[in-house]
Amino acid sequence: MEAADRYILEHSSAQDEALAWIQRQTNIRTNHARMLSGAVQGRFLKMITEMLDAHHILELGTFTGYSAVCLASGFREPEKSHLDTLELNDELEDLILEGFDRAGLADTISLHIGDCKETLRRFHEEGRKGRYDLVFIDANKREYPEYYDLVFDLVRPGGWILGDNVLWDGKVWEEPMPQDKQTLGIAKFNDMVAADPRVESVILPLRDGLNIIHKL
Ligand SMILES: C[S@@+](CC[C@H](N)C(=O)[O-])C[C@H]1O[C@@H](n2cnc3c(N)ncnc32)[C@H](O)[C@@H]1O
């Protein structure tokens, strides 16, 4: 860990026991612990829920549930609030659900296993247009442009979309830009958002970059 990251971690609120458990289990039981949001971004996500007073949140890409727990921990009125989180990998289901339970959020978060594009199309058919105050996009980087189109109408006017990893280790401004599908997906997403007159947006260099998008 770089000195700046360590300083920031040591001078931000520590994660609670349930999040520490998810992080430990992610390290032990998966090969992709780097994908987990981590304590600093996680605290930021919790505060975003609090600052927006969000009641309905949608997440694309649950992984082991760390960011879902952070986002849902910020609900001010948990009994009137809900988070839907979408994950492709059914092998993670038991770990995810145990984490939600340990965080006391089993009734507050619904896990939807399957390709999130299919789940989002179903949400449209179910009439969820305008339901969400906040959407956190953190699934397959190749598909970010498609996710943006699919979630846009599910967000209420005045609502928010967060796109994670939008700096992609700096690959998006390398010249020539790497032509792998993940870099191209992220670059196209950032271009779409920047050119979209329906939104106001800013990219924060938090961790691997967070695109904060306000639907006008
Ligand atoms: C970067 S990880 C998510 C990390 C998590 N949000 C966190 O911060 O702890 C991306 C996740 O998206 C999932 N994923 C990839 N493609 C997907 C798809 N088409 N539908 C749903 N989930 C997908 C992957 O299986 C992986 O668990």
Ligand as a Chemical Component Dictionary entry (heavy atoms), coordinates in Angstrom:
data_LIG
# 
_chem_comp.id                   LIG 
_chem_comp.type                 NON-POLYMER 
_chem_comp.pdbx_formal_charge   0 
_chem_comp.three_letter_code    LIG 
# 
loop_
_chem_comp_atom.comp_id 
_chem_comp_atom.atom_id 
_chem_comp_atom.alt_atom_id 
_chem_comp_atom.type_symbol 
_chem_comp_atom.charge 
_chem_comp_atom.model_Cartn_x 
_chem_comp_atom.model_Cartn_y 
_chem_comp_atom.model_Cartn_z 
_chem_comp_atom.pdbx_ordinal 
LIG C1  C1  C 0  -15.600 -5.354  -9.153  1  
LIG S1  S1  S 1  -16.609 -6.675  -8.635  2  
LIG C2  C2  C 0  -17.808 -5.874  -7.604  3  
LIG C3  C3  C 0  -17.220 -5.422  -6.302  4  
LIG C4  C4  C 0  -18.239 -4.960  -5.276  5  
LIG N1  N1  N 0  -19.173 -3.993  -5.827  6  
LIG C5  C5  C 0  -17.512 -4.342  -4.108  7  
LIG O1  O1  O 0  -17.172 -3.154  -4.188  8  
LIG O2  O2  O -1 -17.258 -5.030  -3.113  9  
LIG C6  C6  C 0  -17.541 -7.030  -10.100 10 
LIG C7  C7  C 0  -18.583 -8.112  -9.940  11 
LIG O3  O3  O 0  -19.463 -8.025  -11.068 12 
LIG C8  C8  C 0  -19.875 -9.318  -11.399 13 
LIG N2  N2  N 0  -20.367 -9.316  -12.793 14 
LIG C9  C9  C 0  -19.648 -9.309  -13.934 15 
LIG N3  N3  N 0  -20.468 -9.316  -15.003 16 
LIG C10 C10 C 0  -21.729 -9.319  -14.515 17 
LIG C11 C11 C 0  -23.015 -9.338  -15.125 18 
LIG N4  N4  N 0  -23.154 -9.340  -16.461 19 
LIG N5  N5  N 0  -24.089 -9.343  -14.326 20 
LIG C12 C12 C 0  -23.962 -9.326  -12.975 21 
LIG N6  N6  N 0  -22.766 -9.311  -12.349 22 
LIG C13 C13 C 0  -21.667 -9.305  -13.106 23 
LIG C14 C14 C 0  -18.630 -10.166 -11.203 24 
LIG O4  O4  O 0  -18.988 -11.548 -11.050 25 
LIG C15 C15 C 0  -18.037 -9.544  -9.942  26 
LIG O5  O5  O 0  -18.432 -10.227 -8.791  27 
# 
loop_
_chem_comp_bond.comp_id 
_chem_comp_bond.atom_id_1 
_chem_comp_bond.atom_id_2 
_chem_comp_bond.value_order 
_chem_comp_bond.pdbx_ordinal 
LIG C1  S1  SING 1  
LIG S1  C2  SING 2  
LIG S1  C6  SING 3  
LIG C2  C3  SING 4  
LIG C3  C4  SING 5  
LIG C4  N1  SING 6  
LIG C4  C5  SING 7  
LIG C5  O1  DOUB 8  
LIG C5  O2  SING 9  
LIG C6  C7  SING 10 
LIG C7  O3  SING 11 
LIG C7  C15 SING 12 
LIG O3  C8  SING 13 
LIG C8  N2  SING 14 
LIG C8  C14 SING 15 
LIG N2  C9  SING 16 
LIG N2  C13 SING 17 
LIG C9  N3  DOUB 18 
LIG N3  C10 SING 19 
LIG C10 C11 SING 20 
LIG C10 C13 DOUB 21 
LIG C11 N4  SING 22 
LIG C11 N5  DOUB 23 
LIG N5  C12 SING 24 
LIG C12 N6  DOUB 25 
LIG N6  C13 SING 26 
LIG C14 O4  SING 27 
LIG C14 C15 SING 28 
LIG C15 O5  SING 29 
# 
